Amino acid sequence: MALRTLLASSLVLAALVWACSSEEGASATQSSLDGGRASSEGEGGTTPPADAGTGGVDGAPATSTCEAACRTTDAKAAFLSTQPFDRAQFGIETDDGGGSPRYYVEAFGGGDARCPGPSTPDPKRVFVITKIPRGSSKQVFTRAADGITGALVDIEGTLLATPKPESATSMTLTLVAVDPATSSQWIAFDVEATFPSGTIEGHFYATRCAIFDQ
């Protein structure tokens, strides 16, 4: 699935260079920040209250709170080199077929902690996770059984041999905790993902960016 964020000149240029050598490159990335407004909900630099409410998470089951290490991102990509992810942000994606909404996540290394916009600097790397079912804490989802997907975009050029994004061949995602507020502002989860040329593993704490909702 194409990135929804505007990853500015470096990612766009990398995608265009790769596209010249492969017909597949045309769908590798996509700019879709209409207006680029940084949402005040779940903005990367803020931390919403862990006990913001007692209702469902936009219709999902209420789950546990998240404190201390749970509210941090501690994950690494191990490919040509080993590089960290600093933060993660998410939105709610809706099935075209009318199915239940699911989480869409982008995890970043480098860049700006704010929700992405035209004035925010490029990150160094992006890990895109899609089709995450909106379950309750401790539930485990996999690529094989649940259809979750993961893709790495190496903007800095330190992880992958080419600018082409690389997709995970297997993934396991465990929901650690989900914001019980009526309008979800954070989710926390663990990932183990295997790619053709490396792995991504660790804990992610993602805050809500309305720009990612679809």
N, C-alpha and C positions, 0 to 999 in steps of 0.2 A: 504494500500500500504506500502511496506517495506521501512524503512529508507534508504536513499542513502548515508548517512554519515557514517564514521567509528567512532562509539561511544565508542571505545576502550574497555578496559577489563571489566569495571563495567557493561556496558549495555550488552555486549556479555555474561558475566557470568550470569547475571540476566535472560536473555532470555533462556540460556541453562538450568538453574535450573527449570524455569517454563515449558520448553518443556518436561522435564522428567515426568511431571505430567499431561500433556495434549497433544493430537495429534495436536492441533491447534497451538502450540508454534513454530512449524517448520518454519512458515512463518511470525513470529512476527517482526523479525529484519533482516537486511542484510547489510554486509559490501561491499561497492562498490567504494572506493576511489582509483581508478587506478592511482598510482603515487602520489596522495595526494598533488598536486601542488596547493598552495594558489594563486588564480587568483588576478591580480592587478585590475580587473574590479569588482567594488562593494565590495571590501574587507571590512570586518566589521569595521576596524579601520579608514576608510576614508569616506569622505563625498563629493560625486561628485557635480558639479554645478547643481543648480536646473533648470537653463535655458540652458542646454547643447545642445539643438537643437530645431528645429521646425518641424521635420518630424514625421513619425509614430513611435510608440514603437515597433520595430521589426515587423512592419506591422500593429500594433494596432493604433487606432485613437489617435492623439495628444491631451493632456489634460492639466490641470493646473499645476502650480508650487507648491512647498511644502516648507513652511518656519516655523520657530519657533517650536511650539508644534507638528506640523505635522511631523517634522523630528525626532521625538522621539518615543520610544516604551513604552507605559504605559498600561500594561495589567496584569491580575492576574488569576491564577488558584485557584479555591476554591473547595477543596475536603476534605480529612482528615485534612488538614491545608490549609492556604491561602499563596500562594507563587507567586513571580513576574516573569515576563519574561523581560530580559534585552535588547534583540535585536532580529532581524529577518533577514534571508538571503533567496534569491530566485534564481531559474533558470527557464528556459523555457522547458516545457515538450511537446512532440508531440504525438498525438494519433496514435496508431498502425494502426487504420483504415483510416488514411490519413486526419483526421479532422484538424480544426484550432489548432495551438499551444496554450497552456494554462500555467498559472503560477503554479509553485511548490514552496512552502514556508516551511522553518523550522525555528521556533522561539525557542530561547534558554533562559534558566535561568542558570546563572553561566557559567563557562568555559572561553574560549578565544574569543576575539572579531574578530580575523582573520577568514578568510574562513577556514572551517574544513580541517585538514590534519593529517597525522600520528603523528606529534609532538605536536599537540594542546591538551590541557587537556580536560577531559570529562566535559560536562555540567552537571548540576544537573537535568534538565528536558528538554524535547523537545516536542513542539507542531507542528505536521506535518499537513499541509494543502495542498490538491491536487485538481487538476481539476478546478482551478479558471479561468473562462473565461476572456480573455484579452479585457475587455470593456473599457469604458471611465469613468471619474470621476463621482461620485454620483450614479453610477449603483449599484443595489442591487442583490445579488445572494444568493440562498438558497440550502440546501442539497436536499430538496424535488423537487424543480423545475429545478435546474441546475446541480445537481449531485456532488457538491463540497463535499469533505470529510475532516474530522479532526480526528486526533488520538493523544493521550497523552502518552508519554513514561516517566515514573517516575524513573530516574536512581538513585536519592538520596534515594528514598523510603519514602518520607514524604507526598505524596499525595494519592497514591493508596495502597490498602491492599495487592496486589500481584505484582510481576514484570511484569505481563501481560499488554501490552499496552491496553488502553481503547479507543474505538471509539465513536465519537459524534453521538447522536441519532437525533439531529436537529442542524442546523447551519444557521446563517444569516451573510453574509459578504457584507459590503458596501465599494466600492472603493472610497477613499477620494481624491487621486490624483495619477497620473501616469506620470513618466518621459517622456517628449515629445521628447527626443533624439532619433536618429536613432537606436542606440543600447541602450535599456533601462538599466539604472543603479539603479533605485529605484522605489518602489511602496509604497503607504501608504493606509491602509485600517482599518476598524473597524470590530470587530467580536463579535457575541453573539453565544456561543455554549453550548449546553446542553448534558451532558454525563449521563450514568446510576448512577454515584456516585458523580457528581459535575458539575461545570460550568467553562468555560473560557470566559472572557469578557475583552474588552479594545481595545486600538489603537496600531497598529503595523506599524513601518517604516522598510521596508526590503530593503537591498542593494544586488546587484547582485554578485553571486558567480558562475563562469563558471562551477565549479565542479558539480553543481546541474542541468546543462543543459542536456537534454536527448531527 
